Amino acid sequence: MRVYVGIDLSGTERRPTAVCVARVGVSLEFHSVLTDEELVDLVLRSAPEAVAIDAPLTSPRSGRGLRRCDLEVRRLGVPILPPTMGPMRLLTERGSRIASALREKGLRVIEVYPRGAQRTMGLVGRGRRPDKKVADLVASRLGLRVERSLTVDEVDAMTCALIAYLHDIGLTVELGNPEEGTIVMPSTEAFASGVGKPSFRTST
C-alpha cells in the first residue's frame, strides 16, 4: 500500500494546518493540527513514501525577492509570492523547520504549490478557488471518492498528496535548482495518463 502525505501548512502554530494522508486506492484521512510537534508526529505515524508541503522550504540566495523556481512558476502563468515577503517569511521559516525535522527521520520531502498545480492541470481558472468538482477530480487520481464536503485547505492538502504520489512514480517536473530550492509540479504526462485510477473506494 502506497501512502503519501500532503500538508497545507499555515505560517503559525496558532492557526490550523490541514493534512491529508492518502492511501492510494484505499482511503483518505484529513487532519487539522496546530503545533510542529503534532504535525511531525502525525506524519511519522503515517509512514509515507513521500511528503509534499505547500510552503516555501528555502529562501532566495540573495535573501529577498524570488527564487529561480518561483520565476519558473510565474512563467507558467501562475502567480506566486516571494518567500520572504511579509507573512510569507514566517511560512518559509516554518516550512524549512518542518522539512528538516522530517528529513532527519529519513523521509522524502518536496515543496509543492497545489493551487499552481490545479491551474496548470486545468482544474481551476484564474482567481478561482477549488470546489467540490476539483476535490472529486483530485481524489479520482488517487483512486478514491470523497463523500463529504471538503474545505479549501483540505482540497489543497489532498492536491499536495497527489503531487507526492505523481512524483514517486515519475510523473512530475522539478522547477528551479537543488542549490536554491525546487518546486515539484505535475508533468504533462500526468495530465493525459490514467494514473491513480484503480478501483474506486469511498472515503469520508
C-alpha positions in Angstrom: 0.0 0.0 0.0 1.4 3.4 -1.1 0.9 6.2 1.5 1.5 9.9 0.8 1.1 12.9 3.0 0.1 16.3 1.8 0.4 19.4 4.1 -1.2 22.7 3.5 1.0 24.5 6.1 -0.1 27.6 8.0 2.6 30.1 8.9 2.0 29.9 12.6 1.2 27.3 15.2 -1.8 29.4 16.3 -3.7 28.6 13.1 -4.6 25.0 12.0 -2.7 23.2 9.3 -4.6 20.8 7.0 -3.1 17.4 6.5 -4.2 14.7 4.0 -3.0 11.1 4.4 -3.6 9.4 1.1 -3.5 5.6 0.9 -3.8 5.2 -2.9 -6.8 3.2 -3.9 -7.7 2.5 -0.2 -8.5 5.6 1.9 -8.1 9.3 2.6 -7.7 10.8 6.0 -7.9 14.5 6.8 -6.5 16.0 10.0 -6.2 19.5 11.5 -3.1 20.1 13.7 -1.6 23.2 15.3 1.9 22.6 16.6 5.1 21.5 14.9 5.3 18.5 17.2 1.8 17.4 16.4 2.4 17.7 12.7 5.7 15.8 12.7 4.2 13.0 14.9 1.2 12.6 12.6 3.5 12.3 9.5 5.8 9.8 11.1 2.9 7.6 12.3 1.5 7.6 8.7 4.8 6.2 7.4 4.5 7.8 4.0 6.6 7.1 0.8 6.9 10.9 0.4 5.6 14.1 2.0 4.6 17.2 0.0 4.4 20.6 1.7 2.6 23.7 0.4 5.1 26.3 1.7 8.5 27.6 0.6 11.1 25.3 2.1 14.1 27.6 1.2 14.9 31.3 0.9 16.3 33.1 -2.1 20.1 33.1 -2.3 20.0 36.9 -2.3 17.9 36.9 0.9 15.0 38.6 -0.8 12.9 38.5 -4.0 12.1 35.4 -5.9 14.0 32.1 -6.3 14.6 30.6 -9.7 11.8 28.1 -9.0 9.4 30.9 -8.2 10.3 32.6 -11.5 9.7 29.4 -13.4 6.3 29.0 -11.8 5.4 32.6 -12.9 6.4 31.8 -16.5 3.7 29.1 -16.4 1.2 32.0 -15.9 0.7 31.2 -12.2 1.1 33.9 -9.6 3.3 33.2 -6.6 4.5 35.3 -3.7 8.2 35.8 -2.8 9.2 33.6 0.1 10.5 36.5 2.2 7.7 39.0 1.7 5.6 39.9 4.7 3.9 36.9 6.4 5.5 34.6 3.8 8.7 34.9 5.8 7.1 33.1 8.7 5.7 30.4 6.5 9.1 29.9 4.8 10.8 29.6 8.2 8.3 27.1 9.4 8.3 25.1 6.2 12.1 24.8 6.4 11.9 23.7 10.0 9.3 21.1 9.4 11.1 19.7 6.3 14.4 19.4 8.2 12.7 17.6 11.1 11.1 15.1 8.7 14.2 14.6 6.6 16.2 13.9 9.7 13.8 10.9 10.2 14.6 9.7 6.7 11.5 10.9 4.9 11.5 12.3 1.4 10.0 15.8 1.5 9.2 18.0 -1.5 8.0 21.6 -1.9 4.8 21.9 -3.9 2.3 24.6 -5.0 -1.1 22.9 -5.1 -3.0 26.0 -6.4 -0.5 26.3 -9.2 -0.8 22.6 -9.9 -4.6 22.9 -10.0 -4.2 25.8 -12.5 -1.7 24.0 -14.8 -3.8 20.8 -14.8 -6.9 22.9 -15.8 -8.8 22.2 -12.7 -9.3 25.8 -11.7 -9.3 29.1 -13.6 -7.5 32.3 -12.7 -8.8 33.7 -9.4 -11.0 30.7 -8.7 -10.9 28.6 -5.6 -11.1 24.8 -5.6 -14.6 23.5 -5.2 -16.3 20.0 -5.0 -15.6 19.3 -8.6 -11.9 19.9 -8.1 -11.9 17.8 -5.0 -13.6 14.9 -6.9 -11.1 15.1 -9.7 -8.1 15.2 -7.4 -9.5 12.3 -5.4 -10.1 10.3 -8.6 -6.4 10.5 -9.4 -5.8 8.7 -6.1 -8.4 6.1 -6.9 -10.9 7.4 -4.4 -14.2 9.2 -4.0 -14.9 11.8 -1.3 -18.4 11.8 0.1 -18.3 14.8 2.4 -17.6 18.4 1.6 -14.0 19.5 2.0 -12.6 22.9 3.0 -10.4 24.7 0.5 -7.4 23.9 2.8 -8.3 20.2 2.7 -8.5 20.2 -1.1 -5.1 21.8 -1.2 -3.7 19.2 1.2 -5.1 16.4 -0.9 -3.6 18.0 -4.0 -0.3 18.0 -2.2 -0.6 14.3 -1.5 -1.5 13.7 -5.2 1.7 15.5 -6.3 3.7 13.4 -3.9 2.3 10.3 -5.5 2.9 11.5 -9.0 6.5 12.4 -8.0 7.0 9.0 -6.6 6.0 7.3 -9.9 8.0 9.8 -12.2 5.2 12.0 -13.4 6.4 15.4 -12.2 8.9 18.0 -13.1 11.1 20.0 -10.7 11.4 23.7 -11.3 14.4 25.6 -10.1 17.6 24.1 -8.9 18.6 22.0 -5.9 21.1 24.5 -4.6 18.5 27.2 -4.1 15.3 25.1 -3.9 12.8 23.4 -6.2 9.1 23.3 -6.6 7.6 20.0 -7.9 4.7 20.2 -10.4 2.8 17.5 -12.3 4.2 16.8 -15.7 2.2 17.0 -18.9 2.3 13.2 -19.0 0.4 13.2 -15.7 -2.4 15.2 -17.2 -3.0 12.8 -20.0 -2.5 9.5 -18.2 -5.0 7.4 -16.3 -2.6 7.1 -13.4 -4.0 6.9 -10.0 -7.3 5.4 -11.1 -7.5 1.9 -9.6 -10.9 0.6 -8.5 -12.7 3.4 -6.6 -13.1 3.4 -2.8 -15.2 5.8 -0.8 -13.6 7.9 1.8 -15.3 10.2 4.3 
